[in-house]
Structure formats: structure tokens, C-alpha cells
């Protein structure tokens, strides 16, 4: 998988889910116990803003992720942040092999892309689940993200605020549901 194209696909999957949320559904509780659907949206927009800034070599301003980041047009707000993040990677694709200074530590750009692919695709599932949408999100992408997640989400990451213990998806569950179960969601 090309990390930049895959990141772009994960952002597109999330944008599609965000675009189907009715205004009154943003207050729905998400599978992430600490956030409602709007909180997940704010996390996604803030994360995309962080990637765009850090991959471009800029310091990230944490104040920029306070408040309602979706505003009156959550889809446009999310797309603007995700397009900027992809643009930062495409400006210098060699960044995938270079260190990128993130607020949580320095790592190769490829690792940054992998983390945010998982984050945005996984949280797209959370928003879909919270708002009663179909959770069978992009099956081909889901399969790749699930395989990638198995290398990223080790037992050291399974703690509150990161990932709960893996759960079991029901028999016949779609791949996105299997990913959600692996990430500790109740499917």
C-alpha cells in the first residue's frame, strides 16, 4: 500500500461518513466513551491539522484544536484539514522515510501516515456506529488497515485512552467491524 494514497483513502472514507451525519446526531454517544460524535469529529480535524503542520516541518499549536472544529460545515472543515495533510506529504514524498517531529514524539513520516490511517479509518467507524450508519466501510481499505493495525496496536497500547482489549466480532462481520473489534470496540 502506498502510504500517502492510503491516507487519502482513509480521509475520504471518514469524509463520506461525516457527510451523512444529521445535525442532531452530533450529540450521539460514540463507541469512544470519552467522546460524542462531535468529539470524535473534533479529534479527526485536529489530528489532520496536526499532520499537515508537522509533516510540513512546522510546530503544532495545540490551541488550534480547542473548541468546535467542525463549525457550521463539518464536511468542509474536515476536508480542508485532510486535504492539507495529504498536500504536506505530497509536497515531499521522501518525508515518509525522514523523521517528523510530532507532539507525541519523533518518528518517520511513514509511521505518522500509518498511525493516522488507522486513526481516521477507525474513528470513521465510530462516527458511523454512533449515528446509525452502515459500518461496512470500504472493504478493501478495511482489510489493509486491519493488517496494518495488527502491527501497530501492541499490548503496550491497550490501555485507557488508547485501545481497549480486543473484542470478538460476530460471525460474518464485515472487515471494518472486525477492525473495530480488534481495536477494542463492541461490535
N, C-alpha and C positions, 0 to 999 in steps of 0.2 A: 504494500500500500504506500502510495506517495503521501507523506505526512501532511503536506500543505493542501492537497486536493481532498484528503480525508477530513481534515479540519474544516474545510469549506463545506463538505457534505454534512458534517455534524451540525454546523451552524445552520445550514439550510433545513435540516430536519427539525431543529429547535424552532426556527422561524415559522415553519409550517404549523407546528403545534401552537405556538404563541398566537398566530393569526386566527385560530379557531376559538380562542377563549372569549367568552362573553364578558362584558364589563363587570357584571355582578359575580362572576366566578373567581375573580382575582382574590377574593377573601376566603376561598375554599382552602381547607387544610390540605397540605401536600403530604406525601409519604415521608418527607423530611420533618420530623417532629418539631424542629425549631422554626419552620417557615410555613407560611401560607403560600398559595400560588404566586402572589405578588412578591413575596420574599425570595422565592426561587428565581423569578424574573430579574429582580434587582441583583442577585448573586451572579446570574449569567451575564447581564450587561456589564456589571463591574468587572467580572473576570475577563470578558472580551476587551474592555478598556485597558485592563492591566496588561494583557498580552500585547496589544497594539503598542502601548507605551514602552514596555520593557524590551520587546524584540527590536524595536527601533532604536534602542540604546538610551532611552530617556528614563529618568527617575519617575516612579509611580507615586502620585499624590493620593493618599488614602482618603482625603477629604472629598475626592471626586466620586466616591462610591456611597456617599451618605444620601439618605432620603429616597424619594420615589424616582427611580431612574427611567421607568417606562413612560412617565408623563401621560399626555393625552393620546399618544400614539405608540403603544408598546411595541408594535411590529417595526415601525420605522426606527424607534430608538435602538432596538436590538439589532436590526440590520445595519445601522450606521456603525455600531460598535464592532460587530463581527466583520464587516467589510474592511474596516480599518485594521483589524488584527490580521486578516489574510493579506492585506496590502503590505503590512510590515514584513511578513515572511516572504512575499513575492519580490519585494524590493531587493532582497539579498538572500536567495535560497541557501547560500553557504552557511547562513546563521544556524541551520539545522545541526551542524557539526561544531559550532562555536559556543563558548559559554555565554549564557544570558543571565543577567542579574535580575532575579525575581525577588519580591518582598520576603518570600519564604526560603530563599537560598539560591545559589548559583548552580546552573545545570545547562547541559547542551540544549540548543534550540529544539532539537528533535524530541527531547524528553518533555520540554514545555508543550510542544504540539500534542504529544501523546496524552499528557495529563488533561489538557483542555478538550481534546476529542472525547475522552471518557467523561469528563465533567459535563460538557454541554449535551452530549447524547443521553447520558444517564439522567440529567435533570430535565431534558425534554420529556422523557418518560414520566418523571414525577409530575410535571405540569399536565400531561395528557391524563394521567391517572386521577389527579385531583379534580379535573374538570370534566370527567366522564367521556373522554375521547378514546378512540381505538388506540391501544398501546402497541400495536404491531407496526412499529416504526421501521422504515427502510430495512427490510430483512437482510439484504446483502451487507449493508453497513453494520447492522447489529451483530452479524456473525464475526466480522473483523474486529469490532470493538470488544466483543466478549473475549476473543482470543487475546487481544492486547491487555484487557483488564486482568486476565489471569497472571500476567507477568508484572503488573503494576500493583495490584491490591494484594499485598502480602499480609501475613498475620500482624505485622507491626503497624499496619494502617487500620486494622479492625479495632477501632475504639470510638467512643462517643465523639461526634463532631467530624468524623471521617467516614468510616464504614462500619456498619454493624456486622455481626456474624452472618455468614451466608445462610439463606433460607432455601427451601426447596420449591421450585416452580411446579405447578400442577402438570400432570402428564399431558403432553400435546401442546404445552405452552409455546407461544411464538418466541423467536430468538431474543427480541427486546425484553420480553418478560423473564426469560432465562437470565439475561444480563442483570436485570433489576434484582432478581433473587440472589444472584452471586454477589451483588453489591449490598445485600442485606435488607432489601425491601420485601415486604409481604405482598405477594402477587395474588 
